[in-house]
Amino acid sequence: SEPSNLTLKIYRAESYAGLGEFKAAIEDLNAVLFQLPSWPEVYFRKGKVLHDAGFLGDALQLFLQCLALDEDFAPAKLEVEKILFDLLSPENLKEGLKDSSWSSLPCTKNKPFGFPSVMEEFPSASELSPEQNEEIPETPAEPVKGSLNRAQSAQAINSTEMPTREDCLKRVSSEPLLSVEEKGALLKRKLSLLEQDVIVNEDGRNKLKKQGETPNEVCTFSLTYGDIPEELIDVSDFECSLCMRLFFEPVTTPCGHSFCKNCLERCLDHTPYCPLCKESLKEYLADRRYCVTQLLEELIVKYLPDELSERKKIYDEETAELSHLTKNVPIFVCTIAYPTVPCPLHVFEPRYRLMIRRSIQTGTKQFGMCVSDKQNGFADYGCMLQIRNVHFLPDGRSVVDTVGGKRFKVLKRGMKDGYCTADIEYLEDVKVENEDELESLRQLHNLVYSQACSWFQNLRDRFRSQILQHFGSMPRREENLQATPNGPAWCWWLLAVLPVDPRYQLSVLSMKSLKERLTKIQHILTYFSRDQSK
């Protein structure tokens, strides 16, 4: 059948090309193109044959025609990038060129094997009439085995052998003579291609990987082409497609799309896919090396300094707003936390991923913790948590190690990007000045501390070991009861491990009198000690 004949012709053409019989290979591919002039892959295969034969000009035309039919054909993009990289290399541009036409390339001047001109023999997609486009399918009815479909395109890029720099330059004896404006325009297109091929250097910065180089030979891109005319610089080319503002700390994904670092992270909080092309970024997320794309950053610094200054000013204002520790403080609505007591958290909701990340980026490394409340959303009292360490999991979740800090009272509730916020005031114990009252307080403290030790020692071994594993050992008795704004640490440790109703715990958390707090704890211990004796 017809599709089978086309398949055999493509197989045979590849065999001819492998044997160096380029003319025979071209004849077979021409026969396929005659029947299917809008099939992008055949143009790509024919371009590869011409490229291997040394005809870069005709090969470039074919790769571009393949992209005209299918702009997402990744292997063709790579081949165009290779050819342009060599044609526009700084070494060759400095030499000065005699001929100003692309046809000056040796591959288009002399055509051994009787090769016809590619663009003369086959019309481009734009030249086809609407009737031809409707009658001729983009791919054969029966796909050719081994065709470069979307799933294989990425593999084809990785497996394509890159010619060495010396081999490519030997094939190019002359190049087009370009004006400054033309050089700037070509450089702009070239940069957009090169942005897609970045590697991470040891210092955490992205650097460009030139074709034909091994990872050890990577060097930073430098603007050796001279200044680009201002009229060729378009600010919109340097805008993040997510926030529609100038790139700030731009990062580039493996699929070649650039975003502000913060914008991309917020998207990955919700789903591990590229916001533009929906390609999976699970490995990129797991690696979490959101390194700033050095090339983009340098171009913005050089050509858009005023816009960058304004963008940085806005960023600093937003960061300062997030750094306030009494206004719009982020609130994690979960459980009751206590001063000095460890509080490990498993963070998986997108809103709290963002909240934790902001706490780290602003440098405060703090946020509030409140228990849920049906009427107001969260309770009127809470405790600040200090982030000690964060362990990020490959899927974006994280385990956050925190410890309790200051207690606070909620003055005003709010919302920021999905998570709760609050204006707060901090609570401190009222100090006892009278010497007799202080001595009475010290006696009560020692009595309750002894009760607490006795209760803990009388627990079953299984319960005691679980408490020690989760909360650590009970803090020692302190000599100066009023040394800290929150009083003795052991009181908070005990409240955290006692199986008490959250409402009761909340009432103790809100107390500003150490005497009242010790009395409350004494009542709780008395109640549980009776249960132990039964």
Sequence and secondary structure as in RCSB ss.txt:
>XXXX:A:sequence
SEPSNLTLKIYRAESYAGLGEFKAAIEDLNAVLFQLPSWPEVYFRKGKVLHDAGFLGDALQLFLQCLALDEDFAP
AKLEVEKILFDLLSPENLKEGLKDSSWSSLPCTKNKPFGFPSVMEEFPSASELSPEQNEEIPETPAEPVKGSLNR
AQSAQAINSTEMPTREDCLKRVSSEPLLSVEEKGALLKRKLSLLEQDVIVNEDGRNKLKKQGETPNEVCTFSLTY
GDIPEELIDVSDFECSLCMRLFFEPVTTPCGHSFCKNCLERCLDHTPYCPLCKESLKEYLADRRYCVTQLLEELI
VKYLPDELSERKKIYDEETAELSHLTKNVPIFVCTIAYPTVPCPLHVFEPRYRLMIRRSIQTGTKQFGMCVSDKQ
NGFADYGCMLQIRNVHFLPDGRSVVDTVGGKRFKVLKRGMKDGYCTADIEYLEDVKVENEDELESLRQLHNLVYS
QACSWFQNLRDRFRSQILQHFGSMPRREENLQATPNGPAWCWWLLAVLPVDPRYQLSVLSMKSLKERLTKIQHIL
TYFSRDQSK
>XXXX:A:secstr
 HHHHHHHHHHHHHHHHHHT HHHHHHHHHHHHHH TT HHHHHHHHHHHHHHT HHHHHHHHHHHHHH TT HH
HHHHHHHHHHHHT HHHHHT  S  SGGGSHHHH  GGG   HHHHS  GGGS HHHHHHS SS SS  TT   H
HHHHHHHHHS    HHHHHHH        HHHHHHHHHHHHHHHTT EEE TTS EEE  TT  GGG       S
    GGG  GGGGB TTT SB SSEEE TTS EEEHHHHHHHHHH SB TTT  B HHHHHH     BHHHHHHH
HHH HHHHHHHHHHHHHHHHHHT SSSSEEEEEES   TT B  EEE SHHHHHHHHHHHHTS  EEEEEEEETT
TEE SEEEEEEEEEEEE TTS EEEEEEEEEEEEEEEEEEETTEEEEEEEEE       HHHHHHHHHHHHHHHH
HHHHHHHTS HHHHHHHHHHH S     S TTSSTT  HHHHHHHHHS   HHHHHHHHT   HHHHHHHHHHHH
HHHHHHHH 
